[in-house]
Amino acid sequence: MNGGIDVLQLVLNASLFVKVVILILLVFSFLSWVIIFRKMTMLNRAMKGADDFEERFWSGADLAGLFREVTSTGDQVTGIESIFEAGFREFARLRQRRQMDQRTILEGAQRGMRVALTRELDRLEQNLEFLANVGSISPYVGLLGTVAGIMVAFIGLANVKEATIAMVAPGISEALIATAMGLIAAIPAVWAYNRYSTKVERVSTRYETFVEEFSSILQRQAHLDDA
């Protein structure tokens, strides 16, 4: 390639250590993009699922009927529906025990919802730590490859009486590819981590708000049952 940079050729001519570093960074980058696309789908589905369920929930639907609708599909219940399902299931189970007071029943339902909430947030946060780690360490891994590549380039000049920039430039160029790869792996990972962490916080706030609102509804329901 005249007047340009043949990146592939530079990588193929690099030292073994630099090649290993670049391979590691390529793996980091590939795994990051897999997580990025999966996490995007998961979070979008969680938000849409919350929108759809809350529309049905606040339309005045019967809670028992809504519970049957949620659990009748046979699929694993996830998202805000799992929080509703856990809370109402526990509420209905404890309400059948006549000796239990309202407070105990309500606390049991809230406990069930909190467990489901924690489980859902753990699922949404899964692999975000990997993106954070890739964003943090990839530039340093790339820098390590660059330092090693430059050392190899200069060591190769030890037996040369007259060193010129033309003799050093290819080796340095090969080494700098590692730094570039580190940044290529790190930048999308950092961006995705920040963006998805914010989205998870929004989903968490929405779920927690639903737990409080649903708890109030169950409390009123328990009062009506005792009346």
C-alpha positions in Angstrom: 0.0 0.0 0.0 1.8 3.1 -1.2 1.6 6.2 1.0 -0.7 4.4 3.4 -0.6 2.1 6.4 -1.1 -1.6 5.9 -2.4 -2.5 9.4 -2.6 -6.3 8.7 1.0 -6.4 7.4 2.1 -4.5 10.5 0.4 -7.0 12.8 1.7 -10.0 10.9 5.3 -8.6 11.1 5.0 -7.7 14.8 6.8 -9.6 17.5 5.2 -12.7 19.2 4.5 -10.7 22.4 2.7 -7.9 20.5 0.7 -10.4 18.5 -0.5 -12.1 21.8 -1.4 -8.7 23.2 -3.4 -7.8 20.1 -5.2 -11.2 20.1 -6.2 -10.6 23.8 -7.5 -7.2 22.9 -9.4 -8.6 19.9 -11.1 -11.2 22.2 -11.9 -8.4 24.7 -13.5 -6.3 22.0 -15.5 -9.2 20.5 -16.9 -10.2 23.9 -17.7 -6.6 24.7 -19.7 -6.2 21.5 -21.6 -9.4 22.2 -22.5 -8.1 25.7 -23.4 -4.7 24.3 -25.9 -6.0 21.9 -27.4 -8.5 24.3 -27.6 -5.9 27.1 -29.3 -3.4 24.7 -31.9 -6.0 23.8 -32.5 -7.0 27.4 -32.9 -3.4 28.8 -35.1 -2.4 25.9 -37.3 -5.5 26.6 -37.4 -4.6 30.3 -38.6 -1.1 29.7 -41.2 -2.1 27.1 -42.4 -4.9 29.4 -42.8 -2.5 32.2 -44.8 -0.1 30.0 -47.1 -2.9 28.8 -47.6 -4.4 32.2 -48.2 -1.1 34.0 -50.8 -0.1 31.3 -52.7 -3.3 32.1 -52.2 -3.0 35.8 -53.5 0.5 36.1 -56.4 0.0 33.7 -58.3 -1.4 36.7 -57.9 -5.1 35.9 -58.7 -7.6 38.6 -55.5 -8.5 40.4 -56.4 -12.3 40.5 -57.2 -12.2 36.8 -54.0 -10.4 36.0 -52.1 -12.9 38.1 -53.6 -15.8 36.1 -52.8 -14.0 32.9 -49.2 -13.5 33.9 -48.6 -17.1 35.0 -50.7 -18.9 32.3 -48.2 -18.6 29.5 -45.9 -21.3 31.0 -42.9 -19.2 30.2 -40.5 -17.9 32.9 -41.9 -14.7 34.3 -39.3 -11.9 34.2 -39.1 -8.1 34.6 -41.8 -6.2 36.5 -44.2 -9.1 36.0 -42.0 -11.3 38.1 -42.2 -8.8 40.9 -46.0 -8.6 40.7 -46.2 -12.4 40.5 -44.0 -12.9 43.6 -45.9 -10.3 45.6 -49.4 -11.4 44.8 -48.6 -15.1 45.1 -47.2 -14.6 48.6 -50.1 -12.3 49.5 -52.7 -14.9 48.4 -50.9 -17.7 50.2 -50.6 -15.9 53.5 -54.2 -14.6 53.3 -55.5 -18.1 53.3 -54.1 -18.6 56.8 -56.8 -16.9 58.8 -54.7 -16.6 62.0 -52.3 -14.2 60.3 -52.8 -10.4 60.8 -52.6 -7.8 58.1 -49.1 -6.6 58.9 -47.7 -10.1 58.6 -49.4 -10.7 55.3 -48.2 -7.4 53.9 -44.6 -7.9 55.1 -44.6 -11.4 53.5 -45.8 -10.0 50.2 -43.2 -7.2 50.3 -40.5 -9.7 51.1 -41.4 -11.7 48.1 -41.4 -8.6 45.9 -38.0 -7.5 47.2 -36.5 -10.9 46.5 -37.9 -10.8 42.9 -36.6 -7.2 42.5 -33.1 -8.2 43.6 -33.1 -11.2 41.2 -34.2 -9.0 38.3 -31.6 -6.3 39.0 -28.9 -9.0 39.2 -30.0 -10.3 35.8 -29.9 -6.8 34.3 -26.5 -6.0 35.8 -24.9 -9.2 34.7 -21.7 -8.7 32.6 -21.6 -5.0 33.2 -18.6 -5.6 35.4 -16.9 -7.2 32.4 -17.4 -4.0 30.3 -16.0 -1.9 33.2 -13.0 -4.1 33.4 -12.4 -4.0 29.6 -12.7 -0.3 29.6 -10.2 0.0 32.5 -7.5 -2.4 31.6 -7.5 -2.5 27.8 -5.5 0.7 27.3 -2.8 -0.6 29.8 -2.7 -4.0 28.0 -2.2 -2.1 24.7 0.5 0.1 26.3 2.3 -3.0 27.5 2.3 -4.4 24.0 3.6 -1.0 22.7 6.4 -0.9 25.2 7.5 -4.4 24.5 7.3 -3.8 20.7 9.5 -0.7 21.0 12.0 -2.5 23.2 12.3 -5.2 20.5 12.7 -2.6 17.8 15.6 -0.9 19.6 17.2 -4.2 20.6 17.3 -5.0 16.9 19.5 -2.0 16.4 22.2 -3.1 18.9 24.4 -4.5 16.2 23.8 -1.7 13.6 26.5 0.9 13.4 24.4 3.6 11.8 20.7 3.6 12.8 18.2 5.6 10.8 14.6 6.4 11.4 13.7 4.2 8.5 15.1 1.2 10.3 13.2 2.0 13.6 9.9 3.2 12.1 8.4 -0.2 11.1 9.0 -1.7 14.6 7.6 1.3 16.3 4.6 1.3 14.0 3.9 -2.3 14.8 4.1 -1.6 18.5 1.8 1.3 18.3 -0.9 -0.9 16.8 -1.2 -2.5 20.2 -2.1 0.9 21.8 -4.6 1.6 19.1 -6.2 -1.8 19.7 -6.4 -1.1 23.4 -8.3 2.1 22.7 -10.6 0.4 20.2 -11.5 -2.2 22.8 -11.8 0.3 25.7 -13.9 3.1 24.2 -17.1 1.1 23.3 -16.9 -0.8 26.6 -16.7 2.4 28.7 -19.5 4.0 26.7 -21.7 1.0 27.0 -21.0 0.6 30.7 -21.9 4.2 31.5 -25.0 4.1 29.3 -26.3 0.7 30.6 -25.6 1.5 34.2 -27.8 4.5 33.9 -30.5 2.5 32.3 -30.3 -0.1 35.0 -30.7 2.6 37.6 -33.8 3.9 35.8 -35.3 0.4 35.6 -34.4 -0.1 39.3 -36.2 3.1 40.3 -39.2 2.1 38.3 -39.4 -1.4 39.8 -39.0 0.0 43.4 -41.8 2.5 42.7 -44.0 -0.3 41.6 -43.2 -2.3 44.8 -44.3 0.7 46.9 -47.5 1.3 44.9 -48.4 -2.4 44.8 -47.8 -2.6 48.5 -50.3 0.2 49.1 -52.9 -1.6 47.0 -52.3 -4.9 48.9 -52.6 -3.1 52.2 -56.0 -1.7 51.1 -57.0 -5.1 49.9 -56.1 -6.7 53.3 -58.2 -4.0 55.1 -61.2 -4.8 52.9 -60.8 -8.6 53.6 -60.9 -7.9 57.4 -63.8 -5.5 57.1 
